[in-house]
Amino acid sequence: MLQPSASRGLISPMDLQDIIGQISRSAAWMPDWAIAMAVFAGAAALALFVHGAVMRVIRRLMPKTFDYGRTLVDRTHSLTRLALVLVALAIVLPAVPLGPQATRAAAHMLFVAFIVLLGWSATTALTLAADFYLRRSVIGEGTDPLARKHVTQVRVLRRVTVTLVGIVTVAAALMTFDSVKQYGVSLIASAGAAGIIVGLALRPLLTNLFAGIQLAITQPIRIGDAVIVENEWGWVEEITGTYVVIKLWDWRRMVVPLSYFLEKPFQNWTRQSTDLIGTVMLWVDYTVPVEPIRRKLEDIAKASKLWDGQVVNLQVVDSNERAVQLRALASARTSPQAWDLRCEVREKLILFLQNEFPGALPKQRAELIDLSERRRGPAAAAVAQ
């Protein structure tokens, strides 16, 4: 048996080639491809064993309080395992008993795998960097708009960047094949019908991709914003690379393309801040005393836990031939609280009118006329007098 080089204590490439050659001679009854597969399998198994042992040692030595380090190890576990396996296969490839053509094919596949590994590494690095940046940012009710802005920008840009990395990785892998490379070059040079078909097929993807970049920069919506889209009210729950998920008030989900928010109008109730003014409209009779209702509105707001202590007011805003319209205003810290405060104010004001001023509720007026006197006419009425 061949021994490792004594001077370095390691197996050199020449020693490795001699070892594999001796294994091939000992298993001369096996075809070369079977020997090559056995060598590849052994190298991969050794790489997996070494990787598993190193990961166990790292987890054992890492402090339990180092949460981000443990997350980093868990997220890169599969990535480092694949990298070590590819390195092991690349090391044994020159020594396996394969013909020149088969060796070139295997080297090509390893090169493609390394390209995929690089793309995977870039994607993992982007995800870890985004998570590290957002580790202290929590989206919830009453969250600061600046925090929601940062969360939205990082998440959208991360998805867009990951998509671009994936496209570049796939393109780089395909360009290593001569047939695909020549087709791509001729396609770009000729700009023929096939290029038009591909462009039309990718138009929705590219439109939403660039819309995501523009949305992350201009910030017309952010995660957690209260919006009205297509006459539906809800919150922005998720922003992906191609669409936005809106959680409606009744817990349904509306899925809207990203380009919608750049091409069509919509309402954003929390664009600058989460504070909102709730509005309650009431139709009442002309005989209503406005000042007692105004005082009652102030009492209702002060007694409510939903009121933020900023705005409370009652105004006569409209009138017609039958009634006048009162508008009650009360502010709250968030859109859900503003909605609940509106319902509370409306209910208590109606109850107040029913108990204190029932005559001020809307009513229909009518005049009663004696039709018999109208048929007799004015002369008969004069004679009767």
Secondary structure as UniProt FT lines:
FT   TURN            6..8
FT   HELIX           13..26
FT   TURN            27..29
FT   HELIX           32..61
FT   TURN            64..65
FT   HELIX           67..75
FT   HELIX           77..92
FT   HELIX           93..95
FT   HELIX           100..133
FT   TURN            134..136
FT   TURN            141..142
FT   HELIX           145..174
FT   TURN            175..176
FT   HELIX           178..190
FT   HELIX           193..218
FT   TURN            223..224
FT   STRAND          226..229
FT   TURN            230..231
FT   STRAND          232..239
FT   STRAND          243..248
FT   TURN            249..250
FT   STRAND          253..257
FT   TURN            258..259
FT   HELIX           260..263
FT   STRAND          267..268
FT   TURN            269..270
FT   STRAND          276..284
FT   TURN            286..287
FT   HELIX           290..303
FT   STRAND          307..319
FT   STRAND          324..332
FT   HELIX           335..356
FT   HELIX           358..360
FT   HELIX           371..384
//
